[in-house]
Amino acid sequence: MQTINLIAPAKVNLFLGVGRLQPDGYHEVTTVMQALALHDTIHMTLVSSGEQVVLAEPCDEAQPIREHTIEVPAGSGLSVSVNMQWREGIAPADITDQDNLACRAVRVLARLMGRTNDEHVRLVIEKHIPPQSGLGGGSSDAAAALIGAAALWNVDPTDQVIYQAAQEIGADTAFFLHGGSALLEGRGDILRKRYRSRSEQVVIIRPAEGISTAQAYRTFDKAPVYSCDDMLAVLHDATDASEIPLYNNLQAPAELLLPALSDVKGFIRNTTRAGNAEVNSTVADSAGEDDSVAPKDCLLCGSGSATFVVCESLEAAHALTAAARLAGYWARATSFSSIRAAQLPR
C-alpha cells in the first residue's frame, strides 16, 4: 500500500473569449487562466493485488472517522473509488464514482498506458472549491489525480501520456498541469504562452445556485458576441498577467440563466463603494440601480456562477468576504498564485 497527498488549485479566467461553434460540437476558445491559492486536497492510496487494508477516513460530524476496507482479489483489474468531503459550507454534489472526473482521470491514464494490473486506487478529496462555479475544481482534481497516479505507478511526471490523458478528460484539465497564468486556445486546451502570475488578494463570491457550463454555451449561441481582434492582440503581446484586460463574453448569457448574478454584481459595487467596511444596502436595494456597470476589477469566473473581485489589501479582502457572507452568499478570500496541481512532500 502506498499513500500520497496532492493539492488541486482553483482558477479564474482573466480573459474568456468564446468563439464560433465548430463542426465537432466544441467552441473555439481564447482564454487566459490564472491559478488561485484556494485549493482542494487529495489523498490517494494504491492497494495492490493480494492486499487487504483498512483505511481510517474522514466522514461527517456524527462520525468524524470511519474505517474503509479495501481488498484486491486476483483477476479484478483496476478499480477506483472516491470519498468526497465537502468543506467550507459547500453543499454536497451528488456525483458517482463513475462520473467523478478524478476517478475518470485514473482510468484514462491506465488505459492510455496499457496498464492492466489488479489494483485499487482510493481517493479522498477534501473539497474547498464549490462546483458549478467556473473555478475548475473538478478539472483540477482530475489533473492532480493524473499526477498522483503517475507517481504511484512510477511514471515520469513529464511523460506526454499525462498531458494526453488531460486533454481527453476536458479542456481545463491541461492548464492545471502547468498552473500559474497562461494563454490557451483551441478548445481551451492548447497552451500558447505563459505569463508572470498576478499576486493580488481576491474574493470569490457565489450565489446559492450553480450554472451548467453546457447551458451557458447554449445560451451564448442564441445571441453570440465575439471578442475583437484588437483584444486578442493584447493577449499575444503581454508578458505579465496584470496586462490582461478582464473580459468574459459568457457574462451576459450567464446572467440570463441566473439573474442572481446581477444582484451579486450590484452587491459588489455597493459594498466596494462603501470601502469594503460594511454593507450599507441590501442586495434587494441594489436591484433598482444600473447593474450593467460592474466594478473595474470584478468578473464572472468562467461560465459561473462565482464572481471574483480583486482587492487592494488582505484587510479589504476579509472585509468584503465578511460582508458577502452576511448578505447570504458563499464567499472566500484567497489570492492569485503561481501554483499548479502537485504532489505534496512526503
Helices and strands as residue ranges (DSSP letters): E 2-21, E 27-48, E 52-58, E 65-71, E 78-86, H 101-113, E 119-127, H 137-152, H 160-169, H 171-178, E 181-185, E 190-195, E 201-206, H 213-222, H 229-237, G 241-243, E 247-248, H 251-257, H 260-273, H 283-286, E 298-300, E 307-311, H 314-326, E 330-335, E 342-343
